[in-house]
Amino acid sequence: MREHPKPSGLAVWLGISDNAFTRQKTVKFGDASAVNSGRLYSILIVLILLAAWIIASATGSIKPFFWPPIGAAIERLQTLLTDGFRNVSLWQHVGISVYRVLSGVIYGALIGIPLGFAMGLSSFARGLLDPIVEFMRPIPPLALIPLIILWFGIGEFAKIFLLFLASLFIMTIAARSGVANVRVSKIHAAYSLGATRFQILRHVILPNALPEIFTGLRTAIGVCWGTVVAAELVAADRGVGSMIMIAKNFLQTDTVVIGIAIIGIIGYAIELVMRWLERVLVPWRGKV
């Protein structure tokens, strides 16, 4: 029988050839772990969008949409990189926004994950916390801005606290869902081998809940990036959201577009890091 040639590393990375794991799959449709990365199509769609922007800028058809030509956006980006925005460098604006988002997500995870585990493992904790979590979960973080200003003022703590609330209930529900999805047969098997409650929590429940926790983290980061603009409206003079809103007041659409692009690029970069961490820390996802 003729052996199929081994695909190149570039083809595997682009997602146009199967890797060593997906080649072992006999049935692929319906199995999420058998789906390749599709990076080639991601690259193509980015190139197509850039080409459309260039063509629209060259033909002038972009003007009715109040979207800046690509040349003006590049010039503005160069100005922001060299002179900054309102006496603050672009890197400082980006850095403070990233700091606020990551702080809110980290604090939300540190408190939300234990709460979710408690709700999944204790009827007392579930009964006590479930009404609060389910009541607060549908409330958009933006609706809490007036209360946060009344409680904490307009300082840095108020902005991070808003992002903390945006991620807290997402992480709580993700952790609770992860605990609820643990197969009871694994718990019984661990008890039959003499495992203690702490060992079951450490070696059975936590590993099985980690995939859901990572999904919650990725969702929380996305929600926090969507909330950071509103958080930086609270009397902020630094941050990408603040830069966008100030530029909007002066009709600097090129700066607004650059700020939006920066938020999207950084959010996507963090998502890629989270995917890599998930592959490294949770290699059993979708395989057990």
C-alpha positions in Angstrom: 0.0 0.0 0.0 1.4 3.4 -1.0 2.1 5.7 2.0 0.8 9.2 1.7 3.6 11.8 1.9 3.9 13.6 5.2 2.5 17.2 5.0 4.9 20.1 5.5 4.9 22.0 8.7 3.7 25.2 6.9 0.7 23.3 5.5 -0.2 22.0 8.9 0.2 25.4 10.5 -2.0 27.0 7.8 -4.6 24.4 8.4 -4.8 23.0 4.9 -3.3 19.6 5.9 -4.0 17.3 8.8 -1.6 17.2 11.7 -0.5 14.0 13.4 -3.6 14.0 15.7 -6.3 14.8 13.1 -4.8 12.2 10.7 -5.8 9.5 13.2 -9.5 10.5 13.1 -11.7 8.2 11.1 -14.7 10.4 11.6 -14.2 14.1 11.4 -17.6 15.8 10.8 -19.1 16.6 14.2 -15.8 16.2 16.1 -14.5 19.6 17.1 -11.1 18.2 17.9 -10.7 17.1 14.2 -11.2 20.7 12.9 -7.9 22.3 11.7 -6.9 25.8 12.4 -8.0 27.4 9.1 -5.2 30.0 9.4 -4.9 30.3 5.6 -8.5 31.5 5.4 -7.9 33.9 8.3 -4.9 35.4 6.4 -7.0 35.6 3.2 -9.9 37.5 4.8 -7.5 40.0 6.4 -5.8 40.6 3.0 -9.2 41.0 1.3 -10.4 43.6 3.8 -7.1 45.5 3.5 -7.5 45.4 -0.3 -11.1 46.7 -0.1 -9.9 49.5 2.1 -7.2 50.5 -0.3 -9.5 50.3 -3.3 -12.2 52.3 -1.6 -9.6 54.9 -0.5 -8.3 55.2 -4.0 -11.7 55.6 -5.7 -13.1 57.9 -3.0 -16.1 55.7 -2.4 -15.2 55.6 1.3 -16.2 59.2 2.0 -20.0 58.8 2.5 -19.3 56.4 5.3 -17.1 58.8 7.4 -14.3 56.2 7.2 -10.8 57.6 6.9 -8.6 56.7 3.8 -5.9 54.2 4.6 -3.2 56.8 3.8 -4.7 59.2 6.4 -4.9 56.4 9.0 -1.2 55.5 8.4 -0.1 59.1 8.8 -2.1 59.5 12.0 -0.6 56.2 13.3 2.9 57.6 12.7 2.0 60.8 14.5 0.6 58.9 17.5 3.7 56.7 17.6 6.0 59.7 17.6 4.1 62.5 19.3 1.5 60.5 21.3 -2.1 61.7 22.0 -2.7 64.7 24.3 0.9 64.6 25.7 0.6 60.8 26.4 2.4 58.3 24.3 0.4 55.7 22.4 2.1 52.9 24.3 1.0 54.4 27.6 -2.6 54.5 26.4 -2.4 50.9 25.3 -0.6 49.8 28.5 -3.1 51.3 30.9 -6.0 49.7 29.0 -4.4 46.3 29.0 -3.6 46.7 32.7 -7.2 47.6 33.5 -8.6 44.7 31.5 -6.2 42.1 32.8 -6.7 43.3 36.4 -10.4 43.0 36.1 -10.3 39.5 34.6 -7.7 38.3 37.1 -9.6 39.6 40.1 -12.8 38.2 38.7 -11.2 34.8 38.2 -9.6 34.7 41.7 -13.0 35.3 43.3 -15.4 33.8 40.7 -13.7 30.4 40.3 -13.9 29.5 44.0 -17.5 30.8 44.1 -18.4 28.6 41.1 -16.7 25.6 42.7 -18.6 26.2 46.0 -21.9 26.4 44.1 -21.2 23.2 42.3 -20.1 21.3 45.4 -22.3 22.6 48.2 -26.1 22.9 48.3 -25.7 25.6 51.0 -23.4 27.8 48.8 -25.6 27.1 45.7 -28.8 28.2 47.5 -27.0 31.2 49.0 -25.3 32.5 45.9 -27.5 31.4 43.0 -30.1 34.2 43.3 -27.3 36.8 43.4 -25.4 35.4 40.5 -28.5 34.8 38.3 -29.8 38.3 39.2 -26.6 40.1 38.4 -25.5 38.0 35.4 -28.0 39.6 32.8 -27.2 43.2 34.0 -24.8 44.9 31.6 -21.8 46.4 33.3 -22.5 49.8 31.7 -25.7 50.0 33.8 -23.6 49.9 37.0 -21.4 52.9 36.2 -23.6 55.5 38.1 -23.5 53.3 41.2 -19.8 52.7 40.9 -19.2 56.5 40.7 -21.3 57.1 43.8 -19.6 54.3 45.7 -15.9 54.7 44.6 -15.6 58.0 42.8 -13.8 58.4 39.5 -10.4 57.0 40.4 -8.6 54.1 39.0 -10.2 51.7 41.4 -13.7 52.5 40.0 -12.6 51.5 36.5 -11.0 48.2 37.5 -14.0 47.4 39.8 -16.3 47.8 36.8 -14.2 45.4 34.8 -14.0 43.1 37.8 -17.8 42.9 37.9 -18.0 42.3 34.2 -15.8 39.2 34.6 -16.9 37.9 38.0 -20.2 36.4 37.2 -18.9 34.9 33.9 -16.1 33.1 35.8 -18.5 32.0 38.5 -20.9 30.4 36.0 -18.1 28.8 34.0 -16.6 27.2 37.1 -20.0 26.0 38.3 -20.7 24.5 34.8 -17.3 22.8 34.8 -17.9 21.2 38.2 -21.4 20.1 37.1 -20.1 18.4 34.0 -17.7 16.1 35.9 -18.7 12.4 35.3 -19.9 10.9 38.5 -18.2 7.6 37.5 -14.8 9.3 37.9 -15.8 10.4 41.4 -16.8 6.9 42.3 -13.7 5.4 40.9 -11.5 7.8 42.9 -13.4 7.1 46.1 -13.0 3.3 45.5 -9.3 3.8 45.2 -9.2 5.5 48.6 -9.0 9.2 47.5 -9.7 11.9 50.0 -12.0 14.9 49.3 -9.0 17.1 48.6 -7.5 14.6 46.3 -10.8 14.3 44.4 -11.0 18.1 44.1 -7.3 18.4 43.0 -7.0 15.4 40.6 -10.6 14.8 39.4 -12.8 17.8 39.6 -10.3 20.6 38.8 -8.8 18.9 35.7 -12.3 18.2 34.3 -13.5 21.8 35.1 -10.5 23.5 33.5 -11.8 23.4 29.9 -15.0 25.3 31.0 -12.9 27.7 33.1 -10.7 28.5 30.1 -13.8 29.1 28.0 -15.0 31.5 30.7 -11.7 33.3 30.8 -11.8 33.8 27.0 -15.4 35.1 27.3 -14.6 37.4 30.2 -11.6 38.9 28.4 -13.8 39.7 25.4 -16.5 41.2 27.6 -14.0 43.3 29.5 -12.5 44.6 26.2 -16.0 45.6 25.2 -16.5 47.4 28.5 -13.1 49.1 28.8 -14.2 52.0 26.5 -17.1 52.7 28.9 -14.9 52.2 31.9 -12.5 54.8 30.6 -15.3 57.3 30.1 -15.3 57.8 33.8 -13.1 60.9 33.9 -10.2 59.1 32.3 -7.4 60.9 30.4 -5.4 57.8 29.6 -6.4 54.6 27.9 -7.4 53.6 24.4 -11.1 54.1 25.2 -10.4 57.6 26.5 -8.4 58.3 23.3 -11.3 57.1 21.1 -13.9 59.2 22.9 -11.8 62.4 23.0 -10.9 61.9 19.3 -14.6 61.5 18.5 -15.3 64.9 20.0 -12.8 66.5 17.6 -14.1 64.5 14.6 -10.7 62.7 14.3 -12.1 59.6 12.7 -8.7 58.3 11.8 -7.7 58.2 15.5 -11.0 56.5 16.3 -10.4 53.8 13.7 -6.8 53.3 15.0 -8.1 53.0 18.5 -10.7 50.4 17.5 -8.1 48.5 15.5 -5.7 48.5 18.5 -8.5 47.1 20.8 -9.3 44.4 18.3 -5.7 43.4 17.6 -4.8 43.2 21.3 -7.9 41.3 22.1 -7.2 38.8 19.4 -3.6 38.5 20.5 -4.7 37.8 24.1 -7.2 35.2 22.7 -4.3 33.5 20.8 -2.3 33.4 24.0 -5.3 31.9 25.9 -5.7 29.2 23.1 -2.0 28.3 23.5 -2.2 28.1 27.2 -5.3 25.9 26.9 -3.4 23.5 24.6 -0.5 23.4 27.0 -2.4 23.2 30.3 -5.5 21.3 29.2 -4.2 18.9 26.5 -7.0 16.4 27.3 -9.8 18.8 26.2 -12.1 17.0 23.8 -10.2 13.7 24.2 -11.7 12.2 27.3 
